[in-house]
Amino acid sequence: MESPVLLSIQPELSRDEHEHLCQLFFERFNVAGFAIVQRPIAQFYAAITGNDLSGVVVDIGQDYTDITPIVDGFMAPRARDTQSYGIRHCERYLAYLLRSNQGVMNTLFPTSGETFTPDAQETTLVNLARTIWEQGLVKVLAEGEAADIEEEGVTDIAAVLVAGKEKAVIESGMKKRQNAKATAAEQARAREIEALDLITVDFQGHSLTLGKERHRFCEPLFDPTLLMNIGAYDDGMMPLAAAVGHSVSKVDVDNRQYVWQGLLVTGDITNHIKGMGQALQARLSPFILSAADQANEVQPRSIRVIRVPDYFAEYRDKGRRSRLLPRY
């Protein structure tokens, strides 16, 4: 009754639904004042600095990814796009990859004792995948890095355990600073161990050893065809970079160069996995002028990534921030 309310909602809601929300807040909650703002606008205004009012918001949700170009502070509704993949698809894909980790499978699903159904295994592995990314143990791979991981074949963690290298590998990060005065042979050995990039995760009372496969978590966003492996792909899916480029291409040609100067990647995933904006920026290079292209006044020459600043020091180290609104 004392405070005004600002509500951020999905753009798909109809005018009647807007009116119902206003009636609800005024008549049932007795708010002093009420305003509705579309969520992409709220997200964009939280990140912009200065007078730059054009950009494109890429909101990675649980089941969908929304792409919304903004021109002069207003949404470009005809350019807006939604792709039917999100965090849940990434979790299922990582769960699929973890099946190749014999150390994880033998620990979570021992052959002796309780029998686990395929659905129970899938649920457990998806929960493990969620634990991994929410603990910030995933990085975004550059283009081509996934192929390097496959060629290295560092997915059978059981082999590392048998070789007795697990402890040395996991402690390598702590010893990195101590190796400054080590011999050349010791430094070479430390680099070899560090290259395995193993970590331990406490999950359901078990201590699990994971390798580089965890860094492939975000791959379905950039290559949705990988979802064929888990039966979650459909023909309408476009790689995230292509979807963003297609969406911005619907903006008036005179405004595109300004839209590209405000790329904001947001969603709960960005609170735990750093570098999403930079990874998408690198993959968007085909949509801007190269040095060999003929320059003109309307074609973009660069893409600038923006992010929501940490205005308050007490919030910087907190992993959980405001949750996404439920989708209708």
MOVENFEN-V440031 format. One record per backbone hydrogen bond with DSSP energy under -1.0 kcal/mol. NH is the residue of the N-H (numbers start at 1). CO is the residue of the C=O. E is the energy in kcal/mol with one decimal. If there is no record, write none. Layout:
nh={NH/NH}
co={CO/CO}
e={E/E}
This chain:
nh={5/7/9/13/18/19/20/21/22/23/24/25/26/27/28/29/31/32/35/37/39/42/43/44/45/46/47/48/55/56/57/58/59/60/61/65/66/67/68/70/71/73/74/76/79/81/83/85/87/88/90/91/92/93/94/95/96/97/98/100/101/102/105/106/107/108/109/121/122/123/124/125/126/127/128/129/130/131/132/133/134/135/136/137/145/148/149/150/151/152/153/155/157/161/162/163/164/165/169/170/171/175/179/182/187/188/189/190/191/192/193/194/195/196/197/199/201/203/206/208/210/214/215/216/217/219/221/223/226/227/228/229/230/231/232/237/240/243/244/245/246/247/248/249/250/251/255/259/260/262/263/264/266/270/271/272/273/279/280/281/282/283/287/288/289/293/304/306/311/315/316/318}
co={33/35/37/10/14/15/16/17/18/19/20/21/22/23/24/24/25/3/5/7/9/38/39/40/41/42/44/44/70/262/68/264/66/266/64/83/59/81/57/55/74/53/71/69/76/67/65/83/61/62/86/87/88/89/90/91/92/93/94/97/98/100/101/102/103/104/105/117/118/119/120/121/122/123/124/125/126/127/128/129/130/131/133/132/142/144/145/146/147/148/149/153/155/157/158/159/161/160/165/166/167/171/176/179/183/184/185/186/187/188/189/190/191/193/194/210/208/206/203/201/199/211/212/213/214/216/218/219/223/224/225/226/227/228/227/234/221/239/240/241/242/243/244/245/247/248/252/255/256/259/304/56/58/267/268/269/269/275/276/277/278/279/284/285/300/290/260/263/309/312/313/315}
e={-2.8/-2.8/-1.7/-1.2/-1.9/-2.3/-2.2/-2.1/-2.2/-2.4/-2.5/-2.5/-2.3/-2.7/-1.9/-1.2/-1.7/-1.1/-2.0/-2.7/-3.5/-1.9/-2.9/-2.3/-2.7/-1.4/-1.2/-1.8/-2.5/-2.3/-2.5/-3.4/-2.9/-2.5/-2.5/-2.5/-2.4/-3.2/-2.6/-3.8/-3.0/-3.0/-1.7/-2.3/-1.5/-2.6/-2.8/-1.4/-2.6/-2.6/-1.5/-2.5/-2.2/-2.1/-2.5/-2.3/-1.9/-1.9/-2.4/-1.9/-1.4/-1.1/-2.4/-2.7/-1.5/-2.7/-2.5/-2.4/-2.4/-2.4/-2.2/-2.6/-2.4/-2.1/-1.9/-2.5/-2.3/-2.1/-2.2/-2.0/-2.2/-1.3/-1.5/-1.9/-1.9/-1.4/-2.0/-2.1/-2.3/-2.0/-1.4/-1.9/-1.4/-2.2/-2.6/-1.9/-1.2/-2.0/-2.8/-2.5/-2.1/-1.5/-1.0/-1.3/-2.5/-2.2/-2.2/-2.3/-2.3/-2.0/-2.2/-2.6/-1.8/-1.1/-1.2/-2.1/-2.6/-2.8/-2.0/-3.0/-2.6/-1.3/-1.7/-1.6/-1.2/-1.4/-1.5/-2.0/-2.0/-2.2/-1.8/-1.4/-1.1/-1.0/-2.4/-1.8/-2.3/-2.6/-2.5/-2.6/-2.5/-2.2/-2.6/-1.7/-1.2/-1.7/-2.1/-2.0/-2.3/-1.5/-2.8/-2.6/-2.8/-1.3/-1.3/-1.1/-2.4/-2.3/-2.2/-2.5/-2.1/-1.3/-2.1/-1.6/-2.6/-1.1/-2.0/-2.6/-1.3/-1.8/-1.1/-1.1}
